[in-house]
Amino acid sequence: MTQSPVVAEVDFHAPGKHTGFLRIPHSVDRSAYGWIGVPVVVLNNGTGPTALLMAGNHGDEYEGQIALGRLARELTPGDIRGRIIILSTANVAAAQAGRRVSPLDAGNLNRSFPGDPRGTPTRIIAHYIEETLMPLADYAIDLHSGGQSLFYPATLLRGSGHNDRERASLKAMQDAFDLPYTWVFTSGGGPGSTAPTAMGAANRKGVVSVMAELGGGGAVTPEILHLCERGLRRVLHALDMLPGHAPDTARGSREVNAIGLIHAYETGVLELLKEIGDDVTRDEVVALIHHPDTPWTPATRLRSPSTGMVLCKRAMAQVARGDAVFQIARDVSA
Ligand SMILES: [Zn+2]
């Protein structure tokens, strides 16, 4: 197998706290022998599990980037047991541009796994995460949001587990993260996963992993940021990696399965008639698409194809054919 061209400035095995860059070679007009730096922080203290904490997988998703940066600054090696690897802006060029995809190669990191060591920068990063970082990890947490186009409430995403140990670990991480919603995937995952996502990479390497969707709309929601920061410390404590932390009382999480998306077929300006958490029934009108360039034309009515509740909504008013407007979910127990 081709070796990764990435040079890590940090030692993943030495005790202590290490900061630096993962150097992704990038030879361009203005820099023939240049590299792109993905910032990385490693905390290492004695025996214990390894947790890989990631954000900025999509560059326009900000809560996780802030939360992991703050965690990286605040934690000292003496606070932890085991090893924590923090990639707070995994696709750094996308994060610097505030975009979902990298401006260098139009690469969507969370559609690029298992990556390619001889590929474009985004594919090299994916390959390094899957082949170098995941094998070091026991647990992985990948923090997302709805990006510019969507808005999610604070939601944990996880598989249902493939054996008793994994099921117990995933439930423990869910309970500890304690976000208002948990989306439990009913299929996929496991070592045979072909998913091009970081969670797929984790599954292929036997790493117990969860994701989170945390707000969106191209902004930072302080309340959701707080839930993220609280959840990260609670999870590390539950994994016995942050022994001195005193978690507050859990509030509980509503477990749902996403059952589908409602897409627009018309171009126009969107008026949402439903909010996150609202119930919808099949054939109910959930949004209007207005046509300001022909104001005498009636607004197009968008109907829900299914009964459930709104988990995620479009954050942008302008909408075009093929854009997702709502994601509909159902309670796991329903
Ligand atoms: Zn994302």
Residues whose N, C-alpha, C, O or C-beta is under 5 A from the ligand:
A	BS01	ZN	H58 E61 H144 S145
